[in-house]
Amino acid sequence: MNTTYITFGGTNPYQAQGNGLFRGRTKVAIRAEYCTAEQASRLLMQDCRDESDNYFFDDTFTKVQDVLGTIMEQGDMSYHHDGYGWETIALADLTEEEARVTLRDHVLFDEADRQYLYEKFPALAPVPVEDEE
């Protein structure tokens, strides 16, 4: 079944300061995709493979490996590399903090997804500004 999946990156404060993607933040939302869980895992596997010149797919394209072993398998929704963690989470499974990061980083292109998060976490909804008279 298709749903919206959000891909997050996380790291420690020291590494976040020196990384242009993180810009000092320890957690960022980098992508939203409307797809199946299998497709979301495959996208993350491709990200994992692209992470290092030493990473490669096995013969069946169901694992990302290096010479020491398996880094990530089809169906996995997270992996770690060089002090960074990457994970993909279904929109319905986000915590309030993950929803806050998703909204902050403007990765949602579907207004219905934004409204869903506002309804699930009312504190994140924009406050209407009243006209002054």
N, C-alpha and C positions, 0 to 999 in steps of 0.2 A: 504494500500500500504506500502511495506517495504521501509525504508530509514534508514540512520544512525542517531542515537540519542546519544547525549553526556550527561552524568550525571556529574553535578558540585556540589561542596560543597563550602560554603562561611561562613565566620565568621569575627569577629572583630580582630584587630591586637593583643590584649591581649590574647585572646583564641588561636589564630594562633601560638603564641610563645610556648605554652605549649602542642601542639598537634602534635604527630609524623606524622600524615597524612598531615597536613598543613605545618609543618616545617617552620613556620614564615610567610607563604604566606596567604593572606586573601581569595584567590579563587584558587581552584584546580579542575582539571578534573580527575574523578576517573574511568570512564568507557565509552566505546563506544559499542553500540549494533546495529546490523542491524536487524530491526524488524518493526512491525506496531506500531502506536501510542498507541493502546490498550496494546500491550505487554510491551512497554516502561513504561507505567503507572503502570502496574502490577509489573514490576521489582522494580520500585520506591516504590510502596506500600509494597513490601516485605522488602525492606531496612527500611522503616518507622516502620513496625511491629517489626523488629529485633532491632530497636534503644533502646527499653526499655522493661523491663520485665512486665511493666504495660500496654503495648499496645497489643491489640488483634484484630483479624478479627471479623466482625459481622457474623451472621448466613449465610449470602449469599456471603461472601467473597468479598463484594463490598465496604467495608469501614474498615479503621483502626480506632479503638476507644480506649479510656481509660474510667475510671469511670465517667469522667466529660463530655464526648461527643466525637464527631468525630474529628479525627486528619487529615485524608485524605480520599478521595473517589476515586473510579475507575474513570479514566479520568483526574484526577488532575495530573499535571506535576511538582508539588513542594510541599514541606512541611517544617516546622520549628520545631526544637527540641533543647532545652537547649542552645540557643545562636548560633546554627548552622542552616543554610538554605541549602536545597538540592533541585536541580531542574534538569529536563531533557529537553533538547532542540534539535530540529531537526538540522542537520548539515546546511541545507539551511537557517535556521533562526538565525544562530550565528552572533553576532556582531564581529567587528574586535578584540576587547579585548578578547572575549570568544574564538575566533579562535586562538589567540596567546596563551592562556592558554592551549587549546586543543593540539596544536603542542608542546608546552613546556613540557607538561606532558606525551607525547608519548602514548596516548590512542588509536590512529588510527592505525589499522593494514592493512588497504586497501590503497594502493598507490594512487588509483583514488580519494579517499576522500582527501588525502593530496594535490594532484594536484588541486582538486576543490577549496580548501581553498587558495592555492597560486594564482589561477586565480581570485578568488573573491577579495582577499586582496593582491595585488602584493607586498606591502611593507613587507609581511611576508615570501616571497619566499627567499630561500637561494641564496646568491650571488656567482656565479661561481668564482673560484680562477684561475687566469691566470698563466700559466707556466712562470717562469722567464728564460731568456736565458743568 
